[in-house]
Amino acid sequence: MIFTDFGKETIIEQVTSPDKSYTAILINSDQGALGGDTLVSIEYNNTKIIGYGYFEKNLYIGEWREFETIDLKWKDDHTLLINERVYNLK
């Protein structure tokens, strides 16, 4: 019972690309006394596997609670900006 909230991930924001091919997911990963991380995962919306969901990968890993100041926006269909830093998904 001590570890019931250990490793809890909370989705903070989801931003879909203009052509709806990708979804950027901002996640607060709380690991209790160990701290945690801020994650930005990319969900590939055209890769649904029945029974498993969509293919997803972590694009960015930052400091715990950094999610409070992160700015996510799409530059175009395949380019995500995280705090103005460019991440090309092609």
Residue, then its C-alpha position, 0 to 999 in steps of 0.5 A: m500500500i505504500f507504493t500506490d501512487f509510485g510512478k503515477e503519470t498525468i497527462i497535462e496537455q495533448v496537441t494534435s498536428p495540423d494534419k492529425s497524423y501525430t499527437a504530442i502528449l505532455i506528461n507529468s511523471d511523478q515518482g514520489a520521493l525519487g522526484g520525477d520527470t516531464l515527458v513529451s511523447i508522440e503518438y503516431n495516429n495512423t498506426k493503430i494496432i487492434g488491442y494495443g493502441y497507437f505506436e508512441k515514443n518519448l521525444y523529450i524528457g525534462e526536469w520534474r514539474e517543468f511541464e508548468t512552463i513548457d510551450l508545445k505547438w506545431k510548426d507544420d504537419h511534421t515539426l513540433l516546437i517545444n519551447e521554440r526548439v525544433y523536433n522534426l518527426k519525418 
